[in-house]
Amino acid sequence: MVWKIEYLLEAEKDLEKLDNSQRLIVFKAIRKVSKNPLPNYQGGYGKPLGNYGNTKLSGYLKIKLKKHGVRIIYKILEEEKIMKIVVISVRDNYLVYKEAEDRVNEDSLLYT
């Protein structure tokens, strides 16, 4: 079963900043993970995040496209079977996680 994919408005803007080849790679990765976005310890593709540096992202997951330097941070809403994309970025780790935390704090929907 493929989960429904939703993007924060800011994540949609992140996509627009990528070049076309990066965008295709990101869409392909998100589509693959949406088949089973659960954490890897539950048999899914997601890599759980915790508290990285000063950020608090427990309950969020990441897709790390090492070869392309892209990070995708998302939250799963299990009851609704929704995979909510928070950040798509080519920035270094700390900035990606800080940006994710800022967006999470602004969007109360992610806490449901």
C-alpha angles and dihedrals in degrees: 000000000000115000121227112260121219128178130208109236089249091053089054088054089049088057092052090056093058122088117248096262092050090047091054091050091049093049091049092050093047091048091051094048092045088069087068113359094167119120116281090246087063093049097266134118099249123107110215121235124212131174106323114189105318095337124106110212104145109150093032126103137206141215110207117198097191098179091055098035092236126140125194118193119196145165126218121221099201101190092053094036090233127150106203115201112215106172137009111186146156091203125112120281101263095049092047092052093044090051090049092051091049091051093046091053090052096047113060091183089078092066095063 
